[in-house]
């Protein structure tokens, strides 16, 4: 986020989607946290086609919104097909990971406080 393109105050912020996508562009898995306040943090996360998701369980509840891509999500012992528009909830400390990434996967990840 740059000051010239972000609209911000102490009470609110507006983010440019193209700028956020640029932060995670490339051929490697990347995550970019762009908001952190006491009750919430938000990141954009990109996993290229065929890559491996190496995340560990989080201490916060998490919601994912799939912007682009096609993959599967394993939560505990269950698997779910995901695609653009999917909204996913994973409870804190629950083991989960994306796999079978058929198309570059880009998600917004919202972390709540506990």
Number of C-alpha atoms within 10 A of each C-alpha: 14 9 7 6 11 13 13 11 8 5 5 7 10 11 15 12 9 8 14 18 17 9 17 18 17 12 12 12 19 15 18 16 15 13 14 12 9 7 9 15 17 19 18 24 23 27 26 20 19 14 19 14 17 10 10 11 14 15 14 18 18 21 18 21 19 22 19 17 20 21 22 16 18 14 16 11 7 8 14 12 13 20 19 15 13 14 15 14 13 18 15 16 13 16 15 21 17 22 20 15 20 14 16 17 24 26 24 20 22 20 21 17 13 9
